[in-house]
């Protein structure tokens, strides 16, 4: 089944069940008012939500037209947002950036950072930045929402805790990365609000597209309608989601409703922009610029500026956006 959070004037929105083709939705209010409340009582809520989903798919319920502009982030505010480092090719490309450190490239244990989770952005919200000179970058990722996980959990426990899957845009302000890392406390100012696709799906709803604790779909990224990349999220995964959850729970328990990010989706290749229609490309600008420096001696691709539009979506073989599109425009706050 697929779920979303409808705008209703309240901070946490209203839980709705969405048809598999993302054309219709029906309120799930009689089962759970919000996605977090469903996660809090998942063993009871999931069967009831699945039954409602089956009714919607069978046209036993008409539902209402679904539109991403009506939708908030699945969890507009979450107990915790933890981003990981599942793709080594991404780390290998960006470790040359100013402020990065070679010793931070780890292949034995994944890197993690804890991002802000009190105001997660809707799929059509603007990317708000304080100024237009901070080297704004997108980072296309897969994300999972989990149930409660005890401290010291093993991979089997971590796998069983994965409740929902989607994609997200972990925005980075590259010019602030150096200060954040050199201060020794990790990312803070360099990471504004993360945005999420409109819909989350249960693992069973994805079938063979979700296996080995990873999403086997290309994640397509366009900037101003120009293709930047379409790396496959199931390729080149060094740490899968069970690995990331185990690492996150190494010294603490994780609450139900915690969101875990895969890190920037990245496939190894020697391409540079522009890419062909069947090319792999990049899921962030920093990687594209690093590839350009290696090939041409200097970066050619600019970072995002006010007015630029970013579209991110996981695309199936039929060309459909499985979780709906993240479709955002960069905007300077107060402008």
Phi and psi restraints in degrees (value plus and minus 20) as a CYANA .aco file:
   2 UNK   PHI    -143.0  -103.0
   2 UNK   PSI     120.1   160.1
   3 UNK   PHI    -148.6  -108.6
   3 UNK   PSI     138.6   178.6
   4 UNK   PHI    -172.3  -132.3
   4 UNK   PSI     150.1   190.1
   5 UNK   PHI    -138.4   -98.4
   5 UNK   PSI      93.5   133.5
   6 UNK   PHI    -102.3   -62.3
   6 UNK   PSI     119.3   159.3
   7 UNK   PHI     -85.4   -45.4
   7 UNK   PSI     109.1   149.1
   8 UNK   PHI    -160.9  -120.9
   8 UNK   PSI      -2.5    37.5
   9 UNK   PHI      66.8   106.8
   9 UNK   PSI     -23.1    16.9
  10 UNK   PHI    -129.8   -89.8
  10 UNK   PSI     133.7   173.7
  11 UNK   PHI     -78.0   -38.0
  11 UNK   PSI     -55.9   -15.9
  12 UNK   PHI    -120.3   -80.3
  12 UNK   PSI     -17.4    22.6
  13 UNK   PHI      42.7    82.7
  13 UNK   PSI    -184.1  -144.1
  14 UNK   PHI    -145.8  -105.8
  14 UNK   PSI     111.1   151.1
  15 UNK   PHI     -90.7   -50.7
  15 UNK   PSI     112.5   152.5
  16 UNK   PHI    -153.1  -113.1
  16 UNK   PSI     134.0   174.0
  17 UNK   PHI    -118.0   -78.0
  17 UNK   PSI     115.1   155.1
  18 UNK   PHI    -134.5   -94.5
  18 UNK   PSI     121.1   161.1
  19 UNK   PHI     -84.4   -44.4
  19 UNK   PSI     136.5   176.5
  20 UNK   PHI     -81.7   -41.7
  20 UNK   PSI     -50.3   -10.3
  21 UNK   PHI    -109.9   -69.9
  21 UNK   PSI     -13.7    26.3
  22 UNK   PHI      43.1    83.1
  22 UNK   PSI       5.7    45.7
  23 UNK   PHI    -113.6   -73.6
  23 UNK   PSI     -45.9    -5.9
  24 UNK   PHI    -160.3  -120.3
  24 UNK   PSI     139.9   179.9
  25 UNK   PHI    -162.2  -122.2
  25 UNK   PSI     141.2   181.2
  26 UNK   PHI    -158.6  -118.6
  26 UNK   PSI     123.0   163.0
  27 UNK   PHI     -83.0   -43.0
  27 UNK   PSI     120.3   160.3
  28 UNK   PHI    -128.2   -88.2
  28 UNK   PSI      -0.3    39.7
  29 UNK   PHI     -79.6   -39.6
  29 UNK   PSI     -49.8    -9.8
  30 UNK   PHI     -94.4   -54.4
  30 UNK   PSI     -34.2     5.8
  31 UNK   PHI    -118.6   -78.6
  31 UNK   PSI     -69.7   -29.7
  32 UNK   PHI    -175.8  -135.8
  32 UNK   PSI     115.7   155.7
  33 UNK   PHI     -90.1   -50.1
  33 UNK   PSI     -56.5   -16.5
  34 UNK   PHI    -154.5  -114.5
  34 UNK   PSI     145.1   185.1
  35 UNK   PHI     -83.6   -43.6
  35 UNK   PSI     -59.1   -19.1
  36 UNK   PHI     -82.6   -42.6
  36 UNK   PSI     -60.1   -20.1
  37 UNK   PHI     -86.6   -46.6
  37 UNK   PSI     -53.2   -13.2
  38 UNK   PHI     -86.0   -46.0
  38 UNK   PSI     -62.1   -22.1
  39 UNK   PHI     -84.9   -44.9
  39 UNK   PSI     -53.1   -13.1
  40 UNK   PHI     -86.5   -46.5
  40 UNK   PSI     -45.5    -5.5
  41 UNK   PHI    -151.2  -111.2
  41 UNK   PSI      30.0    70.0
  42 UNK   PHI     -81.6   -41.6
  42 UNK   PSI     -59.0   -19.0
  43 UNK   PHI     -81.0   -41.0
  43 UNK   PSI     -52.1   -12.1
  44 UNK   PHI    -110.1   -70.1
  44 UNK   PSI     -58.4   -18.4
  45 UNK   PHI     -92.5   -52.5
  45 UNK   PSI     -58.9   -18.9
  46 UNK   PHI     -79.2   -39.2
  46 UNK   PSI     -69.0   -29.0
  47 UNK   PHI     -81.0   -41.0
  47 UNK   PSI     -58.3   -18.3
  48 UNK   PHI     -88.6   -48.6
  48 UNK   PSI     -59.8   -19.8
  49 UNK   PHI     -87.2   -47.2
  49 UNK   PSI     -59.0   -19.0
  50 UNK   PHI     -84.0   -44.0
  50 UNK   PSI     -58.1   -18.1
  51 UNK   PHI     -85.7   -45.7
  51 UNK   PSI     -60.5   -20.5
  52 UNK   PHI     -85.3   -45.3
  52 UNK   PSI     -59.6   -19.6
  53 UNK   PHI     -81.9   -41.9
  53 UNK   PSI     -62.3   -22.3
  54 UNK   PHI     -82.6   -42.6
  54 UNK   PSI     -59.0   -19.0
  55 UNK   PHI     -84.2   -44.2
  55 UNK   PSI     -60.6   -20.6
  56 UNK   PHI     -85.7   -45.7
  56 UNK   PSI     -62.8   -22.8
  57 UNK   PHI     -86.5   -46.5
  57 UNK   PSI     -52.0   -12.0
  58 UNK   PHI    -105.6   -65.6
  58 UNK   PSI     -15.2    24.8
  59 UNK   PHI      41.4    81.4
  59 UNK   PSI       4.5    44.5
  60 UNK   PHI     -97.6   -57.6
  60 UNK   PSI     -36.8     3.2
  61 UNK   PHI    -145.8  -105.8
  61 UNK   PSI     112.5   152.5
  62 UNK   PHI     -90.0   -50.0
  62 UNK   PSI     -61.9   -21.9
  63 UNK   PHI      52.4    92.4
  63 UNK   PSI    -198.3  -158.3
  64 UNK   PHI    -143.4  -103.4
  64 UNK   PSI     135.5   175.5
  65 UNK   PHI     -80.9   -40.9
  65 UNK   PSI     113.8   153.8
  66 UNK   PHI    -114.8   -74.8
  66 UNK   PSI     113.6   153.6
  67 UNK   PHI    -162.0  -122.0
  67 UNK   PSI     113.3   153.3
  68 UNK   PHI     -80.6   -40.6
  68 UNK   PSI     -48.3    -8.3
  69 UNK   PHI     -84.7   -44.7
  69 UNK   PSI     -39.0     1.0
  70 UNK   PHI    -105.4   -65.4
  70 UNK   PSI     -24.0    16.0
  71 UNK   PHI    -130.1   -90.1
  71 UNK   PSI     119.9   159.9
  72 UNK   PHI    -110.5   -70.5
  72 UNK   PSI     159.4   199.4
  73 UNK   PHI     -79.7   -39.7
  73 UNK   PSI     129.9   169.9
  74 UNK   PHI     -71.2   -31.2
  74 UNK   PSI     -66.2   -26.2
  75 UNK   PHI    -136.9   -96.9
  75 UNK   PSI      77.1   117.1
  76 UNK   PHI     -80.2   -40.2
  76 UNK   PSI     -47.8    -7.8
  77 UNK   PHI    -163.5  -123.5
  77 UNK   PSI     112.5   152.5
  78 UNK   PHI    -144.4  -104.4
  78 UNK   PSI     139.0   179.0
  79 UNK   PHI     -82.6   -42.6
  79 UNK   PSI     -54.2   -14.2
  80 UNK   PHI    -182.7  -142.7
  80 UNK   PSI     120.1   160.1
  81 UNK   PHI    -145.1  -105.1
  81 UNK   PSI      94.4   134.4
  82 UNK   PHI    -140.3  -100.3
  82 UNK   PSI     103.7   143.7
  83 UNK   PHI    -125.0   -85.0
  83 UNK   PSI     117.5   157.5
  84 UNK   PHI    -130.3   -90.3
  84 UNK   PSI    -185.7  -145.7
  85 UNK   PHI    -158.5  -118.5
  85 UNK   PSI      55.2    95.2
  86 UNK   PHI    -102.8   -62.8
  86 UNK   PSI     -39.7     0.3
  87 UNK   PHI    -134.3   -94.3
  87 UNK   PSI      91.0   131.0
  88 UNK   PHI     -87.2   -47.2
  88 UNK   PSI     -51.0   -11.0
  89 UNK   PHI     -84.6   -44.6
  89 UNK   PSI     -50.5   -10.5
  90 UNK   PHI     -86.4   -46.4
  90 UNK   PSI     -68.7   -28.7
  91 UNK   PHI     -82.4   -42.4
  91 UNK   PSI     -58.9   -18.9
  92 UNK   PHI     -84.7   -44.7
  92 UNK   PSI     -53.4   -13.4
  93 UNK   PHI     -96.9   -56.9
  93 UNK   PSI     -63.1   -23.1
  94 UNK   PHI    -108.3   -68.3
  94 UNK   PSI     -29.3    10.7
  95 UNK   PHI     -86.3   -46.3
  95 UNK   PSI     -36.4     3.6
  96 UNK   PHI    -101.0   -61.0
  96 UNK   PSI     -29.1    10.9
  97 UNK   PHI     -89.1   -49.1
  97 UNK   PSI     129.9   169.9
  98 UNK   PHI     -79.0   -39.0
  98 UNK   PSI     110.9   150.9
  99 UNK   PHI      79.5   119.5
  99 UNK   PSI     -38.8     1.2
 100 UNK   PHI    -103.2   -63.2
 100 UNK   PSI     140.1   180.1
 101 UNK   PHI    -151.0  -111.0
 101 UNK   PSI     115.7   155.7
 102 UNK   PHI     -78.0   -38.0
 102 UNK   PSI     -57.6   -17.6
 103 UNK   PHI     -89.5   -49.5
 103 UNK   PSI     -33.0     7.0
 104 UNK   PHI    -100.8   -60.8
 104 UNK   PSI     -29.9    10.1
 105 UNK   PHI    -100.1   -60.1
 105 UNK   PSI      87.6   127.6
 106 UNK   PHI    -140.5  -100.5
 106 UNK   PSI     112.6   152.6
 107 UNK   PHI    -128.3   -88.3
 107 UNK   PSI     -26.6    13.4
 108 UNK   PHI    -113.5   -73.5
 108 UNK   PSI     -58.4   -18.4
 109 UNK   PHI    -157.1  -117.1
 109 UNK   PSI     113.0   153.0
 110 UNK   PHI     -90.7   -50.7
 110 UNK   PSI     125.4   165.4
 111 UNK   PHI     -95.4   -55.4
 111 UNK   PSI     127.8   167.8
 112 UNK   PHI    -157.8  -117.8
 112 UNK   PSI     129.9   169.9
 113 UNK   PHI    -157.9  -117.9
 113 UNK   PSI     131.7   171.7
 114 UNK   PHI    -120.7   -80.7
 114 UNK   PSI      93.8   133.8
 115 UNK   PHI    -112.6   -72.6
 115 UNK   PSI     152.8   192.8
 116 UNK   PHI     -90.5   -50.5
 116 UNK   PSI     113.5   153.5
 117 UNK   PHI    -145.2  -105.2
 117 UNK   PSI     -11.6    28.4
 118 UNK   PHI    -104.8   -64.8
 118 UNK   PSI     -34.1     5.9
 119 UNK   PHI    -169.1  -129.1
 119 UNK   PSI      58.5    98.5
 120 UNK   PHI    -105.0   -65.0
 120 UNK   PSI     118.3   158.3
 121 UNK   PHI    -106.3   -66.3
 121 UNK   PSI     127.0   167.0
 122 UNK   PHI     -92.3   -52.3
 122 UNK   PSI     140.9   180.9
 123 UNK   PHI     -83.8   -43.8
 123 UNK   PSI     -43.7    -3.7
 124 UNK   PHI    -131.4   -91.4
 124 UNK   PSI     -14.2    25.8
 125 UNK   PHI     -85.3   -45.3
 125 UNK   PSI     129.7   169.7
 126 UNK   PHI     -87.6   -47.6
 126 UNK   PSI     134.4   174.4
 127 UNK   PHI    -103.2   -63.2
 127 UNK   PSI      80.9   120.9
 128 UNK   PHI    -105.7   -65.7
 128 UNK   PSI     106.9   146.9
 129 UNK   PHI    -147.2  -107.2
 129 UNK   PSI     131.5   171.5
 130 UNK   PHI     -91.7   -51.7
 130 UNK   PSI     -47.1    -7.1
 131 UNK   PHI    -175.9  -135.9
 131 UNK   PSI     149.9   189.9
 132 UNK   PHI    -117.0   -77.0
 132 UNK   PSI      -6.6    33.4
 133 UNK   PHI    -141.3  -101.3
 133 UNK   PSI       8.4    48.4
 134 UNK   PHI    -127.3   -87.3
 134 UNK   PSI      -6.1    33.9
 135 UNK   PHI      36.9    76.9
 135 UNK   PSI      40.5    80.5
 136 UNK   PHI     -88.2   -48.2
 136 UNK   PSI     111.5   151.5
 137 UNK   PHI    -151.8  -111.8
 137 UNK   PSI     129.0   169.0
 138 UNK   PHI    -114.6   -74.6
 138 UNK   PSI     136.7   176.7
 139 UNK   PHI    -160.9  -120.9
 139 UNK   PSI      87.9   127.9
 140 UNK   PHI    -103.0   -63.0
 140 UNK   PSI     106.9   146.9
 141 UNK   PHI    -158.9  -118.9
 141 UNK   PSI     143.4   183.4
 142 UNK   PHI    -115.5   -75.5
 142 UNK   PSI     127.9   167.9
 143 UNK   PHI    -157.4  -117.4
 143 UNK   PSI     128.0   168.0
 144 UNK   PHI    -143.9  -103.9
 144 UNK   PSI     130.1   170.1
 145 UNK   PHI    -130.0   -90.0
 145 UNK   PSI     111.7   151.7
 146 UNK   PHI    -135.0   -95.0
 146 UNK   PSI     142.0   182.0
 147 UNK   PHI    -102.6   -62.6
 147 UNK   PSI    -197.7  -157.7
 148 UNK   PHI     -82.8   -42.8
 148 UNK   PSI     117.7   157.7
 149 UNK   PHI    -148.6  -108.6
 149 UNK   PSI     108.7   148.7
 150 UNK   PHI     -96.4   -56.4
 150 UNK   PSI     136.9   176.9
 151 UNK   PHI     -79.3   -39.3
 151 UNK   PSI     118.4   158.4
 152 UNK   PHI      57.2    97.2
 152 UNK   PSI       0.7    40.7
 153 UNK   PHI     -82.5   -42.5
 153 UNK   PSI     127.6   167.6
 154 UNK   PHI    -112.7   -72.7
 154 UNK   PSI     158.0   198.0
 155 UNK   PHI     -85.1   -45.1
 155 UNK   PSI     -54.8   -14.8
 156 UNK   PHI     -84.2   -44.2
 156 UNK   PSI     -64.4   -24.4
 157 UNK   PHI     -84.3   -44.3
 157 UNK   PSI     -62.2   -22.2
 158 UNK   PHI     -83.0   -43.0
 158 UNK   PSI     -63.2   -23.2
 159 UNK   PHI     -81.0   -41.0
 159 UNK   PSI     -63.6   -23.6
 160 UNK   PHI     -86.7   -46.7
 160 UNK   PSI     -40.3    -0.3
 161 UNK   PHI    -103.9   -63.9
 161 UNK   PSI     -30.4     9.6
 162 UNK   PHI     -93.2   -53.2
 162 UNK   PSI      96.2   136.2
 163 UNK   PHI    -119.2   -79.2
 163 UNK   PSI     -64.1   -24.1
 164 UNK   PHI    -164.5  -124.5
 164 UNK   PSI     132.5   172.5
 165 UNK   PHI    -151.1  -111.1
 165 UNK   PSI     125.8   165.8
 166 UNK   PHI    -180.8  -140.8
 166 UNK   PSI    -189.1  -149.1
 167 UNK   PHI    -144.3  -104.3
 167 UNK   PSI     138.9   178.9
 168 UNK   PHI    -165.3  -125.3
 168 UNK   PSI     147.3   187.3
 169 UNK   PHI    -139.5   -99.5
 169 UNK   PSI      83.0   123.0
 170 UNK   PHI    -109.2   -69.2
 170 UNK   PSI      65.9   105.9
 171 UNK   PHI     -81.8   -41.8
 171 UNK   PSI     119.9   159.9
 172 UNK   PHI    -147.6  -107.6
 172 UNK   PSI     119.9   159.9
 173 UNK   PHI    -124.0   -84.0
 173 UNK   PSI      75.0   115.0
 174 UNK   PHI     -82.0   -42.0
 174 UNK   PSI     -52.0   -12.0
 175 UNK   PHI     -90.3   -50.3
 175 UNK   PSI     -35.7     4.3
 176 UNK   PHI    -118.1   -78.1
 176 UNK   PSI     -26.4    13.6
 177 UNK   PHI     -81.8   -41.8
 177 UNK   PSI     -62.0   -22.0
 178 UNK   PHI     -78.1   -38.1
 178 UNK   PSI     -71.1   -31.1
 179 UNK   PHI     -80.5   -40.5
 179 UNK   PSI     -63.9   -23.9
 180 UNK   PHI     -80.1   -40.1
 180 UNK   PSI     -66.7   -26.7
 181 UNK   PHI     -91.2   -51.2
 181 UNK   PSI     -58.6   -18.6
 182 UNK   PHI     -90.9   -50.9
 182 UNK   PSI     -44.6    -4.6
 183 UNK   PHI     -90.9   -50.9
 183 UNK   PSI     -36.5     3.5
 184 UNK   PHI      67.9   107.9
 184 UNK   PSI     -23.3    16.7
 185 UNK   PHI    -124.3   -84.3
 185 UNK   PSI     -16.9    23.1
 186 UNK   PHI      68.8   108.8
 186 UNK   PSI    -191.6  -151.6
 187 UNK   PHI     -85.4   -45.4
 187 UNK   PSI     118.5   158.5
 188 UNK   PHI    -166.2  -126.2
 188 UNK   PSI     -96.5   -56.5
 189 UNK   PHI     -88.1   -48.1
 189 UNK   PSI     -44.9    -4.9
 190 UNK   PHI     -94.6   -54.6
 190 UNK   PSI     -27.6    12.4
 191 UNK   PHI    -144.2  -104.2
 191 UNK   PSI      69.3   109.3
 192 UNK   PHI     -93.0   -53.0
 192 UNK   PSI    -187.8  -147.8
 193 UNK   PHI     -79.1   -39.1
 193 UNK   PSI     113.2   153.2
 194 UNK   PHI    -104.0   -64.0
 194 UNK   PSI     120.6   160.6
 195 UNK   PHI    -130.7   -90.7
 195 UNK   PSI     134.1   174.1
 196 UNK   PHI    -149.0  -109.0
 196 UNK   PSI     131.5   171.5
 197 UNK   PHI     -81.0   -41.0
 197 UNK   PSI     138.2   178.2
 198 UNK   PHI     -87.7   -47.7
 198 UNK   PSI     -44.6    -4.6
 199 UNK   PHI    -145.3  -105.3
 199 UNK   PSI     123.8   163.8
 200 UNK   PHI    -134.0   -94.0
 200 UNK   PSI     130.4   170.4
 201 UNK   PHI    -148.0  -108.0
 201 UNK   PSI     126.0   166.0
 202 UNK   PHI     -93.8   -53.8
 202 UNK   PSI     133.4   173.4
 203 UNK   PHI     -74.8   -34.8
 203 UNK   PSI     -60.5   -20.5
 204 UNK   PHI     -85.9   -45.9
 204 UNK   PSI     -48.0    -8.0
 205 UNK   PHI     -88.7   -48.7
 205 UNK   PSI     -41.9    -1.9
 206 UNK   PHI    -111.3   -71.3
 206 UNK   PSI     -33.9     6.1
 207 UNK   PHI      38.7    78.7
 207 UNK   PSI    -151.9  -111.9
 208 UNK   PHI     -90.3   -50.3
 208 UNK   PSI     -31.5     8.5
 209 UNK   PHI     -89.2   -49.2
 209 UNK   PSI     -40.2    -0.2
 210 UNK   PHI    -137.0   -97.0
 210 UNK   PSI      87.6   127.6
 211 UNK   PHI    -174.0  -134.0
 211 UNK   PSI     135.6   175.6
 212 UNK   PHI      37.9    77.9
 212 UNK   PSI      11.0    51.0
 213 UNK   PHI      39.4    79.4
 213 UNK   PSI      15.8    55.8
 214 UNK   PHI    -170.1  -130.1
 214 UNK   PSI     137.6   177.6
 215 UNK   PHI    -114.3   -74.3
 215 UNK   PSI     102.1   142.1
 216 UNK   PHI    -118.3   -78.3
 216 UNK   PSI      50.4    90.4
 217 UNK   PHI    -165.7  -125.7
 217 UNK   PSI     126.7   166.7
 218 UNK   PHI     -92.3   -52.3
 218 UNK   PSI     122.5   162.5
 219 UNK   PHI    -126.5   -86.5
 219 UNK   PSI      93.0   133.0
 220 UNK   PHI    -113.4   -73.4
 220 UNK   PSI     111.4   151.4
 221 UNK   PHI    -145.1  -105.1
 221 UNK   PSI     109.0   149.0
 222 UNK   PHI    -146.2  -106.2
 222 UNK   PSI     121.5   161.5
 223 UNK   PHI    -141.6  -101.6
 223 UNK   PSI     101.0   141.0
 224 UNK   PHI      30.8    70.8
 224 UNK   PSI      23.5    63.5
 225 UNK   PHI      48.3    88.3
 225 UNK   PSI      -8.9    31.1
 226 UNK   PHI    -122.5   -82.5
 226 UNK   PSI     111.1   151.1
 227 UNK   PHI     -89.8   -49.8
 227 UNK   PSI     102.7   142.7
 228 UNK   PHI    -119.6   -79.6
 228 UNK   PSI     -53.7   -13.7
 229 UNK   PHI    -196.0  -156.0
 229 UNK   PSI     143.4   183.4
 230 UNK   PHI    -173.8  -133.8
 230 UNK   PSI      32.9    72.9
 231 UNK   PHI     -85.0   -45.0
 231 UNK   PSI     127.6   167.6
 232 UNK   PHI    -104.6   -64.6
 232 UNK   PSI     104.7   144.7
 233 UNK   PHI     -88.9   -48.9
 233 UNK   PSI     -36.0     4.0
 234 UNK   PHI    -112.8   -72.8
 234 UNK   PSI     -20.4    19.6
 235 UNK   PHI    -127.7   -87.7
 235 UNK   PSI     117.9   157.9
 236 UNK   PHI      53.9    93.9
 236 UNK   PSI       2.3    42.3
 237 UNK   PHI    -100.7   -60.7
 237 UNK   PSI      94.5   134.5
 238 UNK   PHI    -107.0   -67.0
 238 UNK   PSI     -59.3   -19.3
 239 UNK   PHI    -142.0  -102.0
 239 UNK   PSI      97.0   137.0
 240 UNK   PHI    -102.2   -62.2
 240 UNK   PSI    -199.4  -159.4
 241 UNK   PHI     -86.0   -46.0
 241 UNK   PSI     -52.0   -12.0
 242 UNK   PHI     -82.8   -42.8
 242 UNK   PSI     -61.1   -21.1
 243 UNK   PHI     -80.1   -40.1
 243 UNK   PSI     -64.2   -24.2
 244 UNK   PHI     -85.5   -45.5
 244 UNK   PSI     -60.3   -20.3
 245 UNK   PHI     -87.0   -47.0
 245 UNK   PSI     -62.7   -22.7
 246 UNK   PHI     -78.0   -38.0
 246 UNK   PSI     -65.2   -25.2
 247 UNK   PHI     -85.3   -45.3
 247 UNK   PSI     -61.3   -21.3
 248 UNK   PHI     -83.3   -43.3
 248 UNK   PSI     -51.6   -11.6
 249 UNK   PHI    -114.1   -74.1
 249 UNK   PSI      -7.5    32.5
 250 UNK   PHI     -83.3   -43.3
 250 UNK   PSI     -56.2   -16.2
 251 UNK   PHI    -145.6  -105.6
 251 UNK   PSI      -9.3    30.7
 252 UNK   PHI    -178.3  -138.3
 252 UNK   PSI     138.3   178.3
 253 UNK   PHI    -104.9   -64.9
 253 UNK   PSI     137.1   177.1
 254 UNK   PHI    -137.2   -97.2
 254 UNK   PSI     111.2   151.2
 255 UNK   PHI     -95.3   -55.3
 255 UNK   PSI     130.0   170.0
 256 UNK   PHI     -79.7   -39.7
 256 UNK   PSI     109.7   149.7
 257 UNK   PHI      83.8   123.8
 257 UNK   PSI     -22.5    17.5
 258 UNK   PHI     -86.2   -46.2
 258 UNK   PSI     118.3   158.3
 259 UNK   PHI    -126.8   -86.8
 259 UNK   PSI     112.2   152.2
 260 UNK   PHI    -137.8   -97.8
 260 UNK   PSI     108.6   148.6
 261 UNK   PHI    -120.0   -80.0
 261 UNK   PSI     130.7   170.7
 262 UNK   PHI     -99.7   -59.7
 262 UNK   PSI     -34.1     5.9
 263 UNK   PHI      63.9   103.9
 263 UNK   PSI     145.2   185.2
 264 UNK   PHI     -78.2   -38.2
 264 UNK   PSI     105.5   145.5
 265 UNK   PHI     -83.5   -43.5
 265 UNK   PSI     111.5   151.5
 266 UNK   PHI    -172.0  -132.0
 266 UNK   PSI     112.1   152.1
 267 UNK   PHI    -136.6   -96.6
 267 UNK   PSI     121.5   161.5
 268 UNK   PHI     -91.9   -51.9
 268 UNK   PSI     111.1   151.1
 269 UNK   PHI    -188.3  -148.3
 269 UNK   PSI     155.7   195.7
 270 UNK   PHI    -138.4   -98.4
 270 UNK   PSI       6.4    46.4
 271 UNK   PHI     -96.9   -56.9
 271 UNK   PSI     140.0   180.0
 272 UNK   PHI    -151.9  -111.9
 272 UNK   PSI     144.7   184.7
 273 UNK   PHI     -96.9   -56.9
 273 UNK   PSI     129.1   169.1
 274 UNK   PHI     -96.2   -56.2
 274 UNK   PSI     133.4   173.4
 275 UNK   PHI    -123.8   -83.8
 275 UNK   PSI     139.7   179.7
 276 UNK   PHI     -95.4   -55.4
 276 UNK   PSI     148.3   188.3
 277 UNK   PHI     -82.0   -42.0
 277 UNK   PSI     -46.0    -6.0
 278 UNK   PHI    -123.3   -83.3
 278 UNK   PSI      -7.0    33.0
 279 UNK   PHI     -95.3   -55.3
 279 UNK   PSI     150.3   190.3
 280 UNK   PHI    -113.4   -73.4
 280 UNK   PSI     -72.4   -32.4
 281 UNK   PHI      48.8    88.8
 281 UNK   PSI    -171.2  -131.2
 282 UNK   PHI    -155.6  -115.6
 282 UNK   PSI     130.7   170.7
 283 UNK   PHI    -124.5   -84.5
 283 UNK   PSI     -10.0    30.0
 284 UNK   PHI    -177.1  -137.1
 284 UNK   PSI     136.7   176.7
 285 UNK   PHI     -92.2   -52.2
 285 UNK   PSI     -54.1   -14.1
 286 UNK   PHI     -77.6   -37.6
 286 UNK   PSI     -60.6   -20.6
 287 UNK   PHI     -85.4   -45.4
 287 UNK   PSI     -62.4   -22.4
 288 UNK   PHI     -81.2   -41.2
 288 UNK   PSI     -61.6   -21.6
 289 UNK   PHI     -88.1   -48.1
 289 UNK   PSI     -57.9   -17.9
 290 UNK   PHI     -83.6   -43.6
 290 UNK   PSI     -62.0   -22.0
 291 UNK   PHI     -83.6   -43.6
 291 UNK   PSI     -58.1   -18.1
 292 UNK   PHI     -86.9   -46.9
 292 UNK   PSI     -59.4   -19.4
 293 UNK   PHI     -82.5   -42.5
 293 UNK   PSI     -61.0   -21.0
 294 UNK   PHI     -87.6   -47.6
 294 UNK   PSI     -55.8   -15.8
 295 UNK   PHI    -110.1   -70.1
 295 UNK   PSI     -59.0   -19.0
 296 UNK   PHI    -132.2   -92.2
 296 UNK   PSI     -28.3    11.7
 297 UNK   PHI      68.3   108.3
 297 UNK   PSI     -20.8    19.2
 298 UNK   PHI    -187.5  -147.5
 298 UNK   PSI     134.2   174.2
 299 UNK   PHI     -97.4   -57.4
 299 UNK   PSI     122.4   162.4
 300 UNK   PHI    -136.2   -96.2
 300 UNK   PSI     -48.4    -8.4
 301 UNK   PHI    -102.4   -62.4
 301 UNK   PSI     103.7   143.7
 302 UNK   PHI     -97.3   -57.3
 302 UNK   PSI     137.0   177.0
 303 UNK   PHI     -95.1   -55.1
 303 UNK   PSI     152.9   192.9
 304 UNK   PHI     -90.3   -50.3
 304 UNK   PSI     126.7   166.7
 305 UNK   PHI    -146.1  -106.1
 305 UNK   PSI     146.0   186.0
 306 UNK   PHI     -73.8   -33.8
 306 UNK   PSI     110.9   150.9
 307 UNK   PHI      77.8   117.8
 307 UNK   PSI     -37.1     2.9
 308 UNK   PHI     -89.6   -49.6
 308 UNK   PSI     123.2   163.2
 309 UNK   PHI    -136.2   -96.2
 309 UNK   PSI     112.0   152.0
 310 UNK   PHI    -135.3   -95.3
 310 UNK   PSI     111.0   151.0
 311 UNK   PHI    -143.1  -103.1
 311 UNK   PSI     108.8   148.8
 312 UNK   PHI    -150.8  -110.8
 312 UNK   PSI     112.4   152.4
 313 UNK   PHI    -177.7  -137.7
 313 UNK   PSI     124.2   164.2
 314 UNK   PHI    -108.4   -68.4
 314 UNK   PSI     103.9   143.9
 315 UNK   PHI    -133.5   -93.5
 315 UNK   PSI     110.4   150.4
 316 UNK   PHI    -109.1   -69.1
 316 UNK   PSI    -199.4  -159.4
 317 UNK   PHI     -83.3   -43.3
 317 UNK   PSI     -44.4    -4.4
 318 UNK   PHI    -104.0   -64.0
 318 UNK   PSI     -18.2    21.8
 319 UNK   PHI      61.3   101.3
 319 UNK   PSI      -7.2    32.8
 320 UNK   PHI    -111.2   -71.2
 320 UNK   PSI     125.3   165.3
 321 UNK   PHI    -101.7   -61.7
 321 UNK   PSI      89.7   129.7
 322 UNK   PHI     -87.4   -47.4
 322 UNK   PSI     -57.0   -17.0
 323 UNK   PHI    -131.1   -91.1
 323 UNK   PSI     -11.8    28.2
 324 UNK   PHI      61.0   101.0
 324 UNK   PSI     148.1   188.1
 325 UNK   PHI    -114.3   -74.3
 325 UNK   PSI     120.3   160.3
 326 UNK   PHI    -103.6   -63.6
 326 UNK   PSI     103.4   143.4
 327 UNK   PHI    -159.2  -119.2
 327 UNK   PSI      75.7   115.7
 328 UNK   PHI    -146.3  -106.3
 328 UNK   PSI     130.6   170.6
 329 UNK   PHI    -136.8   -96.8
 329 UNK   PSI     116.9   156.9
 330 UNK   PHI     -92.1   -52.1
 330 UNK   PSI     116.2   156.2
 331 UNK   PHI    -163.8  -123.8
 331 UNK   PSI     115.4   155.4
 332 UNK   PHI     -99.9   -59.9
 332 UNK   PSI     107.5   147.5
 333 UNK   PHI     -80.6   -40.6
 333 UNK   PSI     112.0   152.0
 334 UNK   PHI      65.3   105.3
 334 UNK   PSI     -27.8    12.2
